[in-house]
Amino acid sequence: MYAYPEEIKCRCFLATLEGQACEWFHKLPKGSIDKWGDLAHKFLEHFASSRRQKLPFSHLLNVKIQKGEQLREFINRWEKEARDVQGADDQALIAMLQAALPRGDVRKELRRNPLSTYQEMLARAKYLALEEEDDEPPVRKEKKSGPPVAEGKKRKDYGKGPNPTGYHANRHPVHAVQSLPAPPHGRESYGVQDAPKYYEYHRNSTHNTSECVTLKKEMDQLIARGPPPRSERPSTSNRT
């Protein structure tokens, strides 16, 4: 290349430009390049600041998988970091990549069946990571019924007692209600029993159970009278 004329060097160099380098060349002022040395100097001066410095291969020891990062994403990030290191051969890169991989099936497979070159191992690791990611079941979010309870908020304490639920059982025995005498027939009696306020106890539709004054009086008398005496059973010794 050094034996060729400067015009050919410039034309060959322009054929290799792409992206930002091509845009940079087309923005150069017309007539600013007279020879190959001027073009090479301007190019290096412009892109030298954006060139990333090479790192020692020990830098790869700090490249670890991050929390929540997929294995496939980590391998791609490792590949980019490995491009910027110097002084590492294939065997060193293979050993460092195996050490950086998290414990799992991919790491076991690569150690069980080692490959001879770093590029082969890198391609194999990408394939196994993608296959492992496809086999993972989808995460299902369980829906909780009811409004969310704020963390640290205690439930309302209703206290300990004989009846913390707030419901009151009927204290009157069933036989006390059944022993009420039937009331006398009122003057207003209806034969239709499906009226809105039909009361079967009085056999009329002038009021319902909660509005019956007679039933309340009878119940108060039964409560004041107390429970009925228990009937004494004959002793078994008198039996013949």
Secondary structure, 3 states (H helix, E strand, C coil): CCCCCHHHHHHHHHHCCCCHHHHHHHCCCCCCCCCHHHHHHHHHHHHCCCCCCCEEHHHHHHCCCCCCCCHHHHHHHHHHHHHCEECCCHHHHHHHHHHHCCCCHHHHHHHHCCCCCHHHHHHHHHHHHHHHHHHCCCCCCCCCCCCCCCCCCCCCCCCCCCCCCCCCCCCCCHHHHHCCCCCCCCCCCCCCCCCCCCECCCCECCCCHHHCHHHHHHHHHHHHHCCCCCCCCCCHHHCC
